[in-house]
């Protein structure tokens, strides 16, 4: 597939040139957006939604129970539609558990410790949930030190085991917010039940990220190449193979007539990070500047005509730090407009 065609199709499937009516619609279409940076994860949904969407708009979707956050893939936090959390973990939990096993042994996390944590925290989550700090206090109360990532890994384990997730946003002023952990059985009363969860995961990935291949899906999902090939085979009648090994959705969203050529995407955005080969969207000589670097960070990017032309930070939107361009933008006014949209997103 020609590069320009590939990029145009990905911009459409990512809903950057075909935005959805609501934040919840964007989340459903994407299925999962990487969200260890909570502000960036919320912006990933806002930038794929029509009009000016604010932080408060996205937070309302969490508070309504439309969205949750959890370690759904690769041991990494993602925002997902609440109804889809359970079946996704049916597919990915075993692989995540296997990948975390060595670290858990180092931290002394075993079945007895996990059972003790479940007994201690479950009653406290039945009246609106608890923040991470409050749960860590409970752990300390039963003699478990949450330091050294032990607490986070225990919450990760309870999440992939299907007990808890991060739901409503805790009331707080400013941009930096945290969520309350809640019990899945209380918070998600009507989970989705696809007939074939493995095939469903592949189809939904292609819907929100195609054109893409099996290696891309393997990277994104954290599944092995063997599992990923099986997923593609089981989903064959629900996707379109546009050329050998490259798939797109059966139904593609319609582009908007006034779609911008420039997009300011947040840190860890799916458009950049969710492929095995990122040189389709970013010149090889600029990959190191975007990331992931030694600290694991993937910087926010400026996209023009589907290609990365520079990086920016949250401070850029308030004019405290200019973007770092790899190439002069063809549409400087489009860059200003894209960053201005993010500034309005923060202004809630």
N, C-alpha and C positions, 0 to 999 in steps of 0.2 A: 504494500500500500504506500502510495506517495506520502511524503512527510506532511505536506500541507493538508491533505485529506485526512490523515490520521489525527492531526492536531485539531482540525475542525470537528471531527467526530467525537474526540475526547472532550472538547469544550462543551459540546452538546450533552454528552452522556453525564458529565459532571454537573450539569445544570448551571453552568456559568454563562452560556449563551441561550439557555432555555430555562430560566428560573421558575421555581414552583410557586404556587399561590401562598403557601404557609410554611413556617419553619418545620412543622410536623411532616408536611409533604416532602420537604427536602430530606429529612432524616429517613423517611420510609424509602425514598428513591436510592439514597446512598447506602443504606443499611447500617453502615458503621463509619464514623469519622474519628480519626485519632485525636485524643483529647486529654493527654496527660497535662498539657497546658490548657486549663479550663477556658480561659478567655479565647484562645485560638480555636478551640473546639467549637465554642458557641459561634464565633465569627464564621467558621467553615459552613455552618448552616445558614447564617444570615446572608452571606454573600451569594448563596444559591437560591435565595428567596426574593420575590419581587419587591421593589420599593425599598424604603429605608427601614430596616429592622434594627431594634435596639437590644442591648443586653437584657433589659427587662422583658422584652417579648420572648426571647429564648428561655429565660428563667421561668416564665409562666408555663411554657410547655413541659418543663421538668415538674413544676408544682402541680400541674393537672394530672401528671402520671403518664403523659404521652411519651416522654423520653426518660431514659436512665443512663447511668454511666457505669461501666464495669470493665474488668480485664477479660475481654472477649477473645482476643487473639494475640499471639506473640508475647504474652505477659505484659501487654500494654493497655492502658485505659482507652476505651472508645465510648463515644456516645452512640446509642442505638435506640430504635423504637422499643418501648418497654415490652410489647407483646412478642418481640423477636428474640429477646435475651435467652430464654430457656432453650429453644431448639438450636441456637447458635452454639451454646455451651455444650450441648449434646455432641456436637461435631468436634469442637476445639479443645475441650477441657482435658482430655486424656493426653494430648500432645503437650499442652501447657504444663500439666502436672509432671510429665516426664522431663521437660526442659528445666523445671524448677527443683528437681529432686536433689541435686548436689548442693545447691544453696540451702535448701531446707535442712539437710543433714548438718551443714556447717552451723546453722542457727539453732540446732537442737529441736526443730519442729518435727514432731512425730504424731502418730494417731492419738496417743493419750493426751498430748497437749491440745490438739485440735478439738477433741471431745470436751475437754475442760473449758475451752474458750466458747464453744457452742452453748454449753450449759450456762455459762456466766452471762453471755451477751444477749441470748435470745429473749429473755423476759424484758430487758431494757428497751428492746426495739419495738415493742408492741404499742407504744403510745406516742407515735410520731417520729421515732428514730433518734439516732444519736450522731453527733459529729465524730470525726476521727479522733480528736483530742479526748472527747468523752469516752469513747471506746477504749482508748489507751489507758485511761484512768481505771477502767474496769479490769483490764489485763493486769495492771500493777496491783490491784486489790486482791488478785488471786495468785500473786507471786510470779507473774510473767513479765519480764522486762521487755518493753516494746522497742527499745533502742537497737541501733545497728541493723535496721530494716526488718527486725523480727515482727514488729507490729504490722507493718505493711504487708509482709508475706503471709501473715495469718489472715488478714482481711482479704487478700488475694485468694487464699485457699477457700475461705468461706464463700467467696463470690463464685469461683469456678465450680464449687460443689452445689451451687444453686440455692444457697441459703439467703444471701444478702445481695444488695446492690445499692448504688448511690442514687438517691431520688431527689426530693425537694431541696431547693437551694436555701441554706440557712440565712435568715434575715441579717443584712449587714450593709453598711454604706460603702461606696466606692466600687472599683472594678473587680478587685480580688474578692471572690466569694468562695465559700465551701458548701458542700452538700451534706445532707444527713443520710447515713446508712439506714436502710429499712429492710424489713423482711420481705423477700420476694413473694411469698404466699399471700401476704396481706396487701402488698403494693401492686401486684400484677394479677388481678383476679381472673383475667381471660386471656391466657397466653396463646399465641398462634401455634398450630400443630401441622406443619407441612408433611405431606406423605413421605417425602424423601429429603431429609434435612441436608444431606451432603450435596445432592443435586441442587437444592434450593440455594445453598450458599454460593455455588458457582454461578447460577443464573443471576442472583442478586448482585454479585460482584460485577459481572459483565454488564448488567443494566446500568450500574452507576459508574463504571470505569472503562468500559470497552471503547474501541477495540483493544483487546488484550489477549494474552495467551496463557497457557497452563503454568509456565514458569512465573509469570506475574501473579497469578492466583495463589501459587504456592508461597511466594514471598508474603503476599498480603495476609493470607489466612494463617500462616505458620505451619500448615500441613506439609507432609512430605510430598515429593514429586509423584510418588506412587499413588498416594491418596488423591492428589490433585488430578492426575490422569483419570482415575476412576470417577471423580466428580464430573469431569468434562464429558466422559463417556455416558454417564447416567443422565446428563443434562443435554445431550446432543440435539434432541428434538425441540428444545426450548430456547436455543440460541441460534445465531446464524454464523456460519464459518465463512468469512469474507475472503480469506485466502488460507492456505494451509497453516493450521495452528493459530490462527488469529480470529477471534470471535467478537461479535457485537450483538446488541439486543435485537429481539424480533421487532419490538415496537420502540422507535426512537422518539424522544420528545421533540416538539416543534420549536425551532429557533424563534426568538423574538425579533421583530423587525429592527428594533433600535438597540440591539445588543452591543455593548461596548467592546472595543478591541483590547482594552487594558483592564486587568484585574489585580487588585492587591490581595494576595492570599496570605493567610496566617502561617505561623510556625507549624511544621509537620502536616501541611495540607495534603489531602489525598491526591490532588492533581499531580503533585511531585513525588510523593513518597510511596505510593501504592503500586509501584512497578519494579520488577527485577532490574530493568534497564532504564535509567532515567535520562539517557542521552537523547531520547526522542524529544524531550521538552527543554533540556538544558545542555548547552555546549560542554563537552568533556572538560575543557580547561576551567570551567566555572563550578564544577560539581563540588570541589573541596570548599569553595567559598559559601556554598549553600548548606552543605552537610549531608549526612551526619559527620560531625567532626569527632575529635577525641572525647569530647564531653557528651557525645550522643545528640547534641542539639541540631535541629534542622531549622534554618532561619526562614523568616517570612519572605515571600518572593513577590516580585512584580512581574506580571505576565503580559506580554503583548503579542497578539496574533498566535497565542498558544505557546510561545517560547519565553523562557526566563530571561529578562533583560536586566535584573538587578535584585537587590535585597533591601529590606526596610525593617524598622522596628515600631513598636507601639508608639514610641516617642515621636516618630516621624509625623504621625497624624496631627500632633500638636506643634509641629514645626521646630521641635527641639533638636532633631537629628535628621539631616537630609538623607534621602535614599542613596545607596551605593549602586551606581549603574555599571553594568558590564558593557553596554552599548547605548548610544544616545537613543532615546525613545522617538519613534516616528510621530507620536501623538503626545506631546508634553501636557496638553490640556487634559487628555485622558488619564494620565498619571495623577494629576492634581485631583481630578474628579474621583478616582478610585480611592485615593487616600482620604479625601474628604468624606466619602461614604463611611469609611471605618471610624473617622472622628465622630460622625453623627451616631454611629452604633454605640460608642462609648458614652455618649451624652444622653443618659437615661435618668 
